[in-house]
Amino acid sequence: MGACYTCVHGEGLQAFPSVKTDALEWVLVDRNRKAELEELRSRYRYSPLDLKEVLPPLQRPKVVARDGYIFMILLYPMFNRVTREVHATEVDFFYFAATFSGRQRGRI
């Protein structure tokens, strides 16, 4: 089972780099502009409420089970070596819940 690196293109948008295997597709969206979020909404049918929470400011960590996917907001500490301060950075995940059922249970 090999991985295939591709780019998912939206109309008029930069490519979304992705890695796809038989069991997983990882799509990297490193800009949370409204155009990219609208493309994700139309392509994957994510809830507008979840997509709104991806926009600044930082949100509280949470996990929400939706119909067909799980939405997670996680905060990670980032150390700034210049200022020697620690700041939080937000990482948002949309995880399709179908992988939790049947034989795929427990595998990522």
C-alpha atoms as a printed R data frame, in Angstrom:
    type eleno elety resid chain resno       x      y      z
1   ATOM     1    CA   MET     A     1   0.000  0.000  0.000
2   ATOM     2    CA   GLY     A     2   1.915  3.019 -1.250
3   ATOM     3    CA   ALA     A     3   1.129  6.663 -0.769
4   ATOM     4    CA   CYS     A     4   0.412  8.950 -3.687
5   ATOM     5    CA   TYR     A     5   1.263 12.662 -3.353
6   ATOM     6    CA   THR     A     6  -1.064 14.847 -5.398
7   ATOM     7    CA   CYS     A     7  -2.446 18.360 -5.436
8   ATOM     8    CA   VAL     A     8  -6.178 18.964 -5.163
9   ATOM     9    CA   HIS     A     9  -7.077 22.060 -7.173
10  ATOM    10    CA   GLY     A    10  -9.878 24.479 -6.539
11  ATOM    11    CA   GLU     A    11 -11.061 26.853 -9.203
12  ATOM    12    CA   GLY     A    12  -8.830 29.928 -9.065
13  ATOM    13    CA   LEU     A    13  -7.142 28.725 -5.871
14  ATOM    14    CA   GLN     A    14  -3.701 27.444 -5.048
15  ATOM    15    CA   ALA     A    15  -3.386 23.684 -4.999
16  ATOM    16    CA   PHE     A    16  -4.098 21.801 -1.780
17  ATOM    17    CA   PRO     A    17  -1.231 19.307 -1.389
18  ATOM    18    CA   SER     A    18  -2.502 15.867 -0.445
19  ATOM    19    CA   VAL     A    19  -1.280 12.365  0.253
20  ATOM    20    CA   LYS     A    20  -3.609  9.495 -0.544
21  ATOM    21    CA   THR     A    21  -3.421  5.803  0.357
22  ATOM    22    CA   ASP     A    22  -5.999  3.030  0.132
23  ATOM    23    CA   ALA     A    23  -7.288  3.958  3.599
24  ATOM    24    CA   LEU     A    24  -6.461  7.666  4.055
25  ATOM    25    CA   GLU     A    25  -6.399 11.003  2.270
26  ATOM    26    CA   TRP     A    26  -4.499 13.842  3.940
27  ATOM    27    CA   VAL     A    27  -5.232 17.291  2.479
28  ATOM    28    CA   LEU     A    28  -3.076 20.166  3.701
29  ATOM    29    CA   VAL     A    29  -4.670 23.593  3.755
30  ATOM    30    CA   ASP     A    30  -2.145 25.980  5.247
31  ATOM    31    CA   ARG     A    31  -4.118 29.166  4.619
32  ATOM    32    CA   ASN     A    32  -7.463 29.753  6.207
33  ATOM    33    CA   ARG     A    33  -8.751 32.382  3.841
34  ATOM    34    CA   LYS     A    34 -12.443 32.437  3.019
35  ATOM    35    CA   ALA     A    35 -11.854 31.242 -0.574
36  ATOM    36    CA   GLU     A    36 -10.062 28.074  0.585
37  ATOM    37    CA   LEU     A    37 -12.677 27.409  3.240
38  ATOM    38    CA   GLU     A    38 -15.480 27.826  0.712
39  ATOM    39    CA   GLU     A    39 -13.741 25.289 -1.542
40  ATOM    40    CA   LEU     A    40 -13.539 22.834  1.371
41  ATOM    41    CA   ARG     A    41 -17.220 23.411  2.177
42  ATOM    42    CA   SER     A    42 -18.327 22.714 -1.373
43  ATOM    43    CA   ARG     A    43 -15.994 19.746 -1.906
44  ATOM    44    CA   TYR     A    44 -16.425 17.958  1.445
45  ATOM    45    CA   ARG     A    45 -19.711 19.496  2.731
46  ATOM    46    CA   TYR     A    46 -18.293 20.572  6.083
47  ATOM    47    CA   SER     A    47 -20.572 22.510  8.374
48  ATOM    48    CA   PRO     A    48 -20.339 26.301  7.945
49  ATOM    49    CA   LEU     A    49 -20.122 26.514 11.758
50  ATOM    50    CA   ASP     A    50 -16.945 24.423 11.797
51  ATOM    51    CA   LEU     A    51 -15.399 26.333  8.909
52  ATOM    52    CA   LYS     A    52 -16.120 29.622 10.697
53  ATOM    53    CA   GLU     A    53 -14.193 28.345 13.727
54  ATOM    54    CA   VAL     A    54 -11.138 27.742 11.549
55  ATOM    55    CA   LEU     A    55 -10.845 31.504 10.985
56  ATOM    56    CA   PRO     A    56  -8.990 33.702 13.508
57  ATOM    57    CA   PRO     A    57  -8.983 34.352 16.404
58  ATOM    58    CA   LEU     A    58  -7.717 31.193 18.107
59  ATOM    59    CA   GLN     A    59 -10.454 28.942 19.422
60  ATOM    60    CA   ARG     A    60 -10.593 26.698 22.472
61  ATOM    61    CA   PRO     A    61  -9.592 23.053 21.940
62  ATOM    62    CA   LYS     A    62 -12.583 20.849 21.198
63  ATOM    63    CA   VAL     A    63 -13.788 17.700 19.470
64  ATOM    64    CA   VAL     A    64 -17.213 17.601 17.800
65  ATOM    65    CA   ALA     A    65 -18.788 14.570 16.115
66  ATOM    66    CA   ARG     A    66 -20.749 15.643 13.040
67  ATOM    67    CA   ASP     A    67 -22.739 13.607 10.552
68  ATOM    68    CA   GLY     A    68 -19.970 11.897  8.555
69  ATOM    69    CA   TYR     A    69 -16.889 13.486 10.130
70  ATOM    70    CA   ILE     A    70 -15.218 14.594 13.336
71  ATOM    71    CA   PHE     A    71 -14.001 18.184 13.739
72  ATOM    72    CA   MET     A    72 -11.115 18.872 16.120
73  ATOM    73    CA   ILE     A    73  -9.436 22.070 17.217
74  ATOM    74    CA   LEU     A    74  -6.113 21.446 18.937
75  ATOM    75    CA   LEU     A    75  -3.679 23.983 20.363
76  ATOM    76    CA   TYR     A    76   0.061 23.347 20.387
77  ATOM    77    CA   PRO     A    77   2.797 25.349 22.114
78  ATOM    78    CA   MET     A    78   5.347 27.040 19.828
79  ATOM    79    CA   PHE     A    79   8.602 28.359 21.258
80  ATOM    80    CA   ASN     A    80   9.953 31.587 19.754
81  ATOM    81    CA   ARG     A    81  13.737 31.408 20.081
82  ATOM    82    CA   VAL     A    82  14.185 35.124 19.451
83  ATOM    83    CA   THR     A    83  11.775 36.387 22.128
84  ATOM    84    CA   ARG     A    84  12.106 33.219 24.251
85  ATOM    85    CA   GLU     A    85   8.332 33.127 24.663
86  ATOM    86    CA   VAL     A    86   5.841 30.322 24.181
87  ATOM    87    CA   HIS     A    87   2.727 31.006 22.121
88  ATOM    88    CA   ALA     A    88  -0.185 28.761 21.179
89  ATOM    89    CA   THR     A    89  -0.793 27.778 17.585
90  ATOM    90    CA   GLU     A    90  -4.030 26.227 16.378
91  ATOM    91    CA   VAL     A    91  -4.306 23.110 14.210
92  ATOM    92    CA   ASP     A    92  -7.740 22.137 12.905
93  ATOM    93    CA   PHE     A    93  -8.658 18.632 11.762
94  ATOM    94    CA   PHE     A    94 -11.626 17.345  9.780
95  ATOM    95    CA   TYR     A    95 -11.569 13.575 10.152
96  ATOM    96    CA   PHE     A    96 -14.060 11.423  8.287
97  ATOM    97    CA   ALA     A    97 -15.800  9.238 10.848
98  ATOM    98    CA   ALA     A    98 -16.259  6.361  8.397
99  ATOM    99    CA   THR     A    99 -12.762  5.166  9.292
100 ATOM   100    CA   PHE     A   100 -13.958  4.392 12.813
101 ATOM   101    CA   SER     A   101 -16.388  1.706 11.705
102 ATOM   102    CA   GLY     A   102 -15.997 -1.925 10.728
103 ATOM   103    CA   ARG     A   103 -12.594 -3.431 10.102
104 ATOM   104    CA   GLN     A   104 -10.814 -0.086 10.030
105 ATOM   105    CA   ARG     A   105 -11.485  0.533 13.730
106 ATOM   106    CA   GLY     A   106  -8.360  1.689 15.554
107 ATOM   107    CA   ARG     A   107  -6.285  2.171 12.390
108 ATOM   108    CA   ILE     A   108  -5.230  5.415 10.849
